[in-house]
Amino acid sequence: MTRSSPDLALALAGAALCLLTGCYQGSALESAGASASSTGPGAADDSSAGDSGDSGDSGQVVPEDVVPEPLHRLNRLEYNNTVRDLLATNLTPADSFPPDNVTLGFDNVAEGLTLTPAQMDLYATAARELATATLETAPRYAERIGARGHATATGQAGTAFDWGWSMSRHGEGLAFPVELAQDESVTVSILAGGDAVGEPTPEMGLQVDNVEVGHWIVTSLPTAPVVYSVQVPLTQGPHAVVITFPNGADQPADNIFNSLVVGYLDLRSEATVVPPGRALVYVCEPAAAPIPEDCYRTIVTGFTARAWRRPLTQAEADAIFNLWQQLRAAEGDDVAVGLVVRAILMSSKFLYRPSFAAAGADDSQGAAPLDDHVLASRLSYFLWSSMPDDALLAAAASGALRSIEGLRDEVQRMLADPKATGLRRGFASQWLATRALALHAPDPTTFPTFDEPLRAAMIAETELFFGDFMINGRPIGEMMNPDFAYLNDRLAQHYGMPLPGSPTPTRIDLPANTRRGLLMQGAWLTANSASNRSSPVNRGRWILEQLLCTQIPPPPPNIPPLMPPAEGQTQREMLAQHRANPVCAGCHDLLDPAGLGMEGYDGVGAERDLENGQPLDVSGAIPPNTPFEGSGELALLLEDDPRFVECLTDKLFGYALGRERAIEDIAYRKRINAALPAAGGTLDQLIELIVTSPAFRLRTEKAE
């Protein structure tokens, strides 16, 4: 794709603006929904309005109002997953977007997903990079390694420089490990600059497997670095690539010294490949088509329909094709395709998920079935945090999603699909604190054994554990006391358990009376600790809010800070002093008992018997003043406590709908909780009950 001219950039911006405005405003939204549905099946049948809680498949509409989902912008996880499935790309551009707002514990709540001009700039950058990576032929092997970050992470000799790494003058090179999947002819490029006082002018060498393959006199200054390149044949397998500074000099007595600064090491193979995503865009080849323009129309309109996750209206299809025609006049046929792709990726119909009723739906009872494709998107973003696949879009087009049985079939199929990791990474990571653990920084002096492999193992343990319950048919309560866990050798060693003999997390059977279950997992225990100690307050809050949905009153203003324990003092003793203040007691009488019962684990989730040399007291209590002794007794209590399942229902229900809670939701959640035991009480059945609930499938026409 060539660089677009200023006029073309303006045209593209104008086209994108047209796609971004006037799409979801009042009646325009409803007419768009009706038009989109007109290309598919006719009006929905009565079964699409059924109440899965009380009437099963009877098709009766419940009298309560249904709260509509507001316009829902894709969050970072949803954006990355969507472009992955839309374009078959490994790029994750949303990693550079600002964090999404967290509302009610989750970052997929529509009311919190605002959009700023700065974020639109990031969307524009991402669209350009995605279009290029999808459509342009690329090197079969390509890697660029930043020298500064790599040298810092690997502890190599030298010092950090503004834009790179200043090489050591004492003969140590800067080493990079490289591994090729096959033999390649590779162009190796190094961004470098140097200077010298006296002699000598800095020189730079490049070694591959201890053989010098390139040597340069670096005359460019650090303020104006240039790229030095050489082509090298490399065989399949690992290679040791080293940048050297063979004539580094540091003789201050003679006023002679020099420097060499390296910005990056870039490797590009001579052999090229067509990106896999190109076939998803170029569904036909114009050069082989009898009428190339017809093929291009199919390409741009087909891609737009996939990106917008619904059929196009005739007017939309004409507008997209007209946009391509205008762009091709200035830039050529295939460049115009890339520019259309960029415009679509910046459009509101890609970035947002609307909610509108099916065409011709009867709203005389106050609620109407969602449009088939809207329902498909709601389902896929709930279970996959991504766009619908071809099978789900086909189910929407055929009307299969209008029946309870059709929805259940899709839920079971989608939960068994690898893309169901989207529910683990979207819902479970926030509910069970693995996302918080990814950002937590235990103090290395206090906890020297905590490292990145341990963090990764803790995150994997919890998310795989949740994923297992999605498909294994076990009652939800067994999360507290299961007979299995996901451990690797690193995590088992940390827990003091027998090693499974695997560096990757493995499902292993566990005997009774051993460390197991949700409450004893290191992820939430560590994430809810202070950097240098455990935190009964944070752990107590997590237990009450995440497992029991107990409302914690906000702290009063101007309360004194919670001080760490004094030398030789336990946290139980410190918190008892804190609760002696009546201003503090209101919250801490509720929070502290639950967290103090988890003091058998230190700040990184390792078991312990002593704190500051004193035997631990692990007695605790949960509302309404139910005592327990340690994590094992608490797990047995919560396994049979209906509040745990009801709390999970509340959180999963809110996450599925992606909006703030409303009083109208209470009746639907009660029906789901009442129906769950008869359905088996399992996580997959809970998901089915949520998906088949009128709150998920219907919308009121009175809103917006």
Secondary structure, DSSP 8 states (H G I E B T S, - for coil): -----HHHHHHHHHHHHHHHSSSSSTHHHHHHHHHHHHTS--S--GGGG--TTTTTTS----SS-------EE--HHHHHHHHHHHH-----GGGGS-----BTTBTT-GGG----HHHHHHHHHHHHHHHHHHHS-EESSEEEEEHHHHHHHHT-SSEE-SSSEE--SSS--EEEEEEESS-EEEEEEEEEEEEEESS---EEEEEETTEEEEEEE--S-TTS-EEEEEEEEE-SEEEEEEEE-TT--EEGGGTEEEEEEEEEEEEEESSEE--TTHHHH-SS-GGGSSSHHHHHHHHHHHHHHHHHTS---HHHHHHHHHHHHHHHHHH-HHHHHHHHHHHHHTSHHHHEE---B-TT---TTS-EEB-HHHHHHHHHHHHTSS---HHHHHHHHHTGGGSHHHHHHHHHHHHTSGGGHHHIIIIIHHHTSHHHHHH----TTT-TT--HHHHHHHHHHHHHHHHHHHHS--BGGGGGS-SEEEE-HHHHHHHT----S-SS-EEEE--SSSS-SGGG-HHHHHHTS-SSS--HHHHHHHIIIIIS--------TT--------TT--HHHHHHHHHTSHHHHHHHHHHHHHHHTTTTB-TTS-B-SEETTEE---EEEETTTEEEEHHHHHHHHHHT-HHHHHHHHHHHHHHHHTS---TTHHHHHHHHHHHHHHHTSBHHHHHHHHHTSHHHHEE-TT--
